Amino acid sequence: MAKKEPELPLDDAGRVRTVTEFTREVKELLEGGLRPGWVRGEVSNLRAQASGHVYFSLKDAGAQLSCVLFRGDATRQSVQLRDGLAVLAYGEVSVYEARGQYQLVVRALIEHGAGKLQAELEKLKQRLAAEGLFEAARKKPIPLLPSTVGFITSPTGAAVQDFIRILTRRHWTGRLVVLPAKVQGEGAAAELAALLRVAAALGIFDLLVIGRGGGSIEDLWAFNEEPLVRAVAACPVPVISAVGHEIDYTLCDFAADVRAETPSGAAELISSNYLACVERVDNAGGSMQDIMATRAERARQRLDHARSRLRLLSPATAIEQNFLRLDDLGNRLASALRSAVQLRREALGTARARLAVVSPQKRVAAESHRLLALWKRLESASPQSVLKRGYAIVRDAAGRPVPRAKGLKPGTALVNEFHDGQVRVRVD
């Protein structure tokens, strides 16, 4: 029995809407129900595209609004947008259907002060600087070869992965301890400061790194809070601040002993000294090997020279020289004897050749060959040889050869002689 399909719930209009249809209704509702107007907030997450369009967010203490300033409207604005700038934005709401996201399409901008966050940051920076918290005399030198480094950051962020990957790629041989902490949001600054004090109290770290990856001014705000800045400045262990990207500056950067542009830059700074030391050691080892090889070669040459001189002056050398002279004389005598014997052999061979020319033995052999040839010719012409070749001799009763058939009468008795016997026949 076929299973019955469940019934779909229907709306008041008796149908089920697709996501596209629902989003389009929201779009029509928002764009038709909200009139264009002014919105006040602080700029964050500013992104200028190559197309000329500008994307950013407007924030206040309670909410965030996505905004877009298209190229045609952007060219008409006199306000230089930057993160943290407080502005008044005029525009209308729009819904981007592909993402189901509403945004404010900005048509005009008016600057509305320096921005609350930026103003607070500048005010705190001036006060801490007046206390001498950022003076160069307070900063501690970074150890050239730290054996144990603590990295205070989020254990799940990309920054710590980049940090570890660079140290691994450069074959850094020290020990890295990741100290996990929140890096943004409420309570992040207090947690970072407490962890910094704990790391210093442990007494096992030669160097501490505190930081995170990039973000907006709000994302990085924990590193601008006064308790954390004072904790960084008061830390007895040298501290590297590695917060955000190259263009991002926080108050921890000024309070730390060294500022790295990024967490990856901090890893390169730590491993660069190690690589330089490794290179110096390798170069020194190579130079030492070259020097030792040169000196050993010179000593070997001097030893060989002394051995040569000692060998020339030793009795064993004189005996060896006499042995060589004796062998040379023996070889010369043997060569002379072989030459004399060879000359005698050659003379004997010449005499034998002349004797062979006038010897009668050669003529006897030639006549023997000629006689043998004549005998062979005579033998081939004998009757017996002819009979062996398949011929026969016809003889009469008296034994005389019958040379022709003419004159033979029927009934005449004849004898046919072959090489292996005789056969009697009668003429028919």
C-alpha positions, 0 to 999 in steps of 0.5 A: 500500500502506497504511503500517503504524503503528509499535507503541507501547511498553507498560509492564509492565501492557501499556498506555500511561498518559496524563499525567493517569494518570501524575500521579495515580499519583505523587500517590497514591504521594507522599501515601500514602508520606510521612507528615505531618511537620515541615520547617525552612527560610527563607520566600521568595517570600511571596504572600498572596492576596485569598482568604486563602490564603498561598503561599510557599517554604521554602529552605535551602542546597540545595533549595526547597519550595513551600508553601501555607497555606490560609485556615482554617489561616492564621487560626489562626497566630500567626507573622507570615510575612515573607521571610527568616524561619526557621520550622518548618512542619508539614504533609503533601505534596500534588500539584497535578495541573494543574501536576504540582507537589508542595507542602507543605500547611502546617497549623502554623508555629513561628518558628525564629530571624530567618533566616540570610540576614536575620541576615547582611544585618543584621550586614553592614549594621551593620558597614559603617555603623560604618565610615561607608560610608553617611554622607550626607557621603560622597554626591555630588550627582546632576547635573541634566542628565547628558549620558551615563548608564550603566545596569549591569543585565541587558540581557534584563530587563524593567527596562532596557526600562522604563527606556528606554521612560520616557526615550523617552516623556519625550523625554530627549535624553542618551545612554544606554549599557547595560552588560550584567552578571549581576544574580543568582546566583554571581559576579554581585556580582563582575561588577557591581563590576568593571563599575562600576570599568570604567565609572568608569575610562572617564571618559565617564559623568556618572551611573551607574545600577545595578539590576534588577527585583524578586525574592525576597531570594535574587534580590537578594542580589548587591546585598547582598554586601560587594565590590559595596557597597564598589565603589558607595560608592567609585565617583567617578561619582555612582551611583543604586541602583535595585534591586527594588520599592519595598519592597525595600532592599539595602545598595547602596541605602544606599551609593549617592548616591541610591536610586530605588524602582525602575529606572523611578523612576530613569528618571523622576528623571533625566528629571524634571530635564530636563523641568523645565529644558525647561519653564523654557526654554519659559517663559523663551522665551515670556516673552521673546517676550511682552516683545519683542512688547510693546516692539515694539508700543509702539515701533511706536505711537510711530513711527506717532504721530511719522509722523502729526505729521510728516505734518500739518506737511509741505508735502505734507500741505498740498498734499494737503489743497488737492487734497481741497478742490479735488476737493470743490468740483468735486464740489459744482459738478458736483452743482449743475449736474446738479440744475439740468439735472434741474429743466429736464428735469422742467419740459420733460416737464410742458409736453410732457404738457400739450401732448399732452392738448390736441393735435388729433393725439390726436383724429385718431388716435382718428377714424382708428381708428374709421374703420378699424373701420367699413371693416372692418365694411363689408368683412366685409358685402360679397358678395365677403367672403361668397363667400370664406367658401364661399357662392355666388350663383345667377344666371339667364341675364339675370344676375339673382340667383335668391333661391329654388328655387321656380319653377325649371323643369327645363332652366333654365340658371343661373350659380353665381358663386363668389369666384374665378369662375363655373360654368354649371349646368342645373336637373335 
